[in-house]
């Protein structure tokens, strides 16, 4: 069985690496504007640094449910809890 000869390619279908360019009628790419994050009051005050630590699953669930049912964000509830703890312990 003989091989078929390669098809002849026109000059505009082949490009040399590094010299490719878009077709003249192709619209250019425009990057969408990057969203600007709006810091919350807590982030402005504290700088928005992450605080990572492990807690038992049951505590995590209870904490999240309490925050959600009372309309708090998790960081707000943590901040309020810490403030209350400091008040109770004289600091």
C-alpha positions in Angstrom: 0.0 0.0 0.0 1.4 3.4 -0.9 1.3 6.5 1.1 -0.7 9.4 -0.1 1.3 12.5 -0.8 1.0 15.4 1.6 -1.4 18.1 0.5 0.1 21.3 -0.6 -0.5 24.0 1.9 -1.0 27.6 0.9 1.5 30.2 2.4 -1.1 31.8 4.6 -1.9 28.6 6.4 1.6 28.0 7.7 3.3 30.2 10.1 6.8 30.3 11.6 7.1 30.2 15.3 7.0 33.6 16.8 5.7 35.4 13.7 2.0 34.5 13.9 -0.5 37.3 14.0 -4.3 37.5 14.1 -6.3 37.9 11.0 -6.8 41.6 10.0 -10.6 41.4 10.5 -10.5 39.7 13.9 -11.5 41.9 16.9 -8.9 42.4 19.5 -9.2 41.0 23.0 -10.2 43.4 25.8 -9.7 42.2 29.3 -12.7 42.7 31.6 -12.1 45.1 34.4 -10.9 43.5 37.5 -13.4 43.6 40.3 -12.3 45.8 43.2 -12.8 44.1 46.5 -14.6 46.3 49.0 -13.2 45.7 52.5 -15.6 45.3 55.3 -15.4 47.3 58.5 -13.5 44.4 60.2 -11.0 44.1 57.4 -10.3 47.9 57.3 -9.9 47.9 61.1 -7.8 44.7 61.4 -6.1 44.7 58.0 -8.1 41.6 56.9 -5.4 39.0 58.0 -6.5 35.3 57.9 -6.8 33.5 61.2 -6.6 29.7 60.8 -7.0 27.1 63.4 -8.7 23.7 63.9 -11.8 23.1 66.0 -13.9 20.0 66.5 -16.5 19.3 63.9 -19.4 19.6 66.3 -18.2 23.0 67.5 -17.7 24.2 64.0 -21.2 23.2 63.0 -22.8 24.8 66.1 -20.8 28.0 65.6 -21.8 28.3 62.0 -25.5 27.5 62.7 -25.6 30.1 65.5 -24.0 32.7 63.3 -26.4 32.1 60.4 -29.5 32.0 62.6 -28.6 35.3 64.3 -27.4 37.1 61.1 -23.7 37.2 61.9 -20.7 36.6 59.7 -18.3 34.1 61.2 -15.6 36.7 61.8 -18.2 39.0 63.4 -19.3 36.4 65.9 -15.7 35.5 66.7 -14.9 39.2 67.4 -18.0 39.6 69.6 -17.2 36.4 71.5 -13.6 37.5 72.1 -14.7 41.0 73.2 -17.2 39.4 75.7 -14.5 37.1 77.0 -12.1 39.9 77.6 -14.8 42.0 79.4 -15.6 39.0 81.7 -12.0 38.3 82.5 -11.1 41.9 83.4 -9.1 43.0 80.4 
